Amino acid sequence: MPVPASRPPRRYDLLGAPFDGGSTLGWPGSRYAPARVRQAMEWILQRRENGEVYCLDHAAVHPFPDDLLEDRGDVHVIGHDLEATLASAADAVAGSVRAGRSPILLGGDDSLLYPAARGLAEATDGTVAIVHFDAHLDLLDENEHQGRYSHSSGMRRSCELPNVEVARSVQVGSRHFNFPSSLRFRESRGLRNIPAAEVHRRGAEAVIADVVEHVSGADRVLLAFDIDTIDPAHAPGAGAHEPGGLTSHQALEAVRSLAPYVDALVLTEVNPLTDVRDQTANLAAYLIAHHVIHGRIAA
């Protein structure tokens, strides 16, 4: 899809969300991720020269002006109040969109998928499609242990937003086992699923081309990326380990290729407490950098 000549280059807001109060399963600790990922970003950002950066992957120099990525600090987190924190994050995302910028919400646990979708949807007159990279489906409605807004329900709550087009949304990278009720929900709403095994079989390039076509009818697109999409061999610092995931190369290729089509990004579940020498925080920083540099010109 060609880049419209009339559309100005994007500018990005980085919004930290140091909150893991929705982590009712797996390992807590993702509240520490925004600080560690920001630290890793410094290694990348110091390579800018005169408003440009050299991308070795494509042997090309890309614009990187000082205002391309603005760190807006952390959203207001209320540690004891899950729903109030989610509302605060949604307001921050919506404010960024209304200001004509592209928000990056950096968690924190995957309950933050919902406020990212809500903020984008509330600031958008048209429709929203969600591209959800995750080892899990996050379609749990509610139960006694997790309630309605945990990290297992973010996609379910997002699908209930009135202008989210569920049939134009897609989940990528899922694997192993999940609730039969999640399958019934997917089938009833037409929510597409591309498991990790299919990405390995078809290749990331073919799958991403398919995803772009699938979401193309929506007015806005949210990219929701749970770090456990990536195999724990490449991303050990996660809230849960699910073998058989995407490689770091596949993940970077996916984010880089989707970047021009994406209006907001939420990146979640990086866990410094289970990480190995900041390997996962560093990978997350590169995912953000590729999203910003390659998404600067909207598709």
Secondary structure, DSSP 8 states (H G I E B T S, - for coil): ----TTS----EEEEEE---TT--SS---GGGHHHHHHHHHHHHHTT-BTTEEEETTTTEEEE--TTSEEEEEE----TT-HHHHHHHHHHHHHHHHHTT-EEEEEESSGGGHHHHHHHHHHT-SS-EEEEEE-SS------BTTTBSSSTTSHHHHHHTSTTB-GGG-EEES--S---HHHHHHHHHHT-EEE-HHHHHHH-HHHHHHHHHHHHTTSSEEEEEEEGGGB-TTT---BSS--SS-B-HHHHHHHHHHHGGG-SEEEEE-B-TTT-STTHHHHHHHHHHHHHHHHHSS--
